[in-house]
Amino acid sequence: MELPEINKRIKKLVEKYAQDNASEFCRIVDIKPSYKLTRLFTVENRNGKYPEPSLDVVRQISSKLDVDLNYLVFGESKYAKNIINEERNKYLTNDEKISFIIKQNVEILENLKDTE
């Protein structure tokens, strides 16, 4: 089973900022306990799938490393067309950014569904 895309992006950040040491990365971005991160790279026995990162983990990585949430969650660069206006972005909390991004992507999916 292949690692999910969001987990791959997080893994790349672990490699970049902590030389592939998940425990060190957790210390850098202040994720406690560290299993919240390390579990993302191991298939769960109960369902045979990789777990998804929690909202707390995503927010913590974004906040501590100043990583664009849209990139982290969806793999799109901050220059993608559905990113929040940078001027407006300055005044939003991370929760508001995540909600906005999710809402936009739900709308995109609904529009795609309507065209089928």
N, C-alpha and C positions, 0 to 999 in steps of 0.2 A: 504494500500500500504506500502510495506517495504522500509525502508531507503536504498538507494544505498550503495554499499560496500565502495566507496571512502568517502562518507559522514559518514559512520559508523566509519571509521578509524580516520577521523577528530574529530568526536564526542568523541572517546576514548581519543584523545589528549586533548580535552577541559576538560574532566573529570580528567585526570591525572595532568595537569598543572594548572588548574583553578577551581578545585572542581565543575565541571559542570556549571561554570558561563561563558557564552559566551562573555559577555561584558568584563570581566576580562581577558579572553584569548585574545581577540582582543587588549587589552592594552599591554599584554605581547609580542605578536608577531607583534604589530604595524600595525594592519589592520584597515583602516579607509575608510569609515564609517563602523560601526560594523554590519550593516544589510548585508554586503557582506558575513559575516559568518553566522549570525543567520538565514538567509533565507534558508540555506542548510538543516535545520531541520524541515521545514514547507512545506506541500504540496501546490503548487501554485493553486489558484482557476481557472485560465484561462485554464490550461491543465490537472489538476489533478495529476501532477507529482512533485517529488522533483527536485529542480534545481541542476545543476552540479556546482561545485566550479569553479571560474574563475582561469585562469593561475596565475594572481597576488596573489590570496589567497594561492594557492598551493606553489608558489615560496616563499612567505613570511613565511609560516609555516616551510617549509624545511630549509630556511636560518636561521631563528631566533632560531629554536629548534634543528638544525642539524639533521633533520629527512631525511632519505634516500628517494629521489624522487621516486625510483622504488617501494619502499614500499608504499609510500603515494598514488601514482597514480594507481598502479596495485596490491598492496597487497602482493608483493613478498619481501622476505627479501633481505638484501644486499648481501647475499651469494648465491642468485639464479643464475642459469647459464647464464642468459642474462643480468646480471649487467655489467656495464662498468668496465674495469680493474681498480682496486683501484689506481694504480700508475698514470694512465692516467687521472683518475677522479679528481685528485688533481688540474689539470690545466684547467679544463673545467668550464665555467660559468654555472649557473643553467639553462639558456635557452638552452645551448648546450647539457646539460645532458637530459633535457626533450625531445629535438628533437631526440637525439640518442635513447632514450628509446622508443619513439613512432615509430621511423623508424624500430627498431628491432621487435617490436610487430606487425607492419603492415606486415613485411616480414614473421613472423611466421604465421599470419592469411592467407596470400597468399599461403604459402606452404601447410597449412591445406586444403585450398580450392582446390589446385591442386591435392591433394590425394583423393578427393571425387569422 
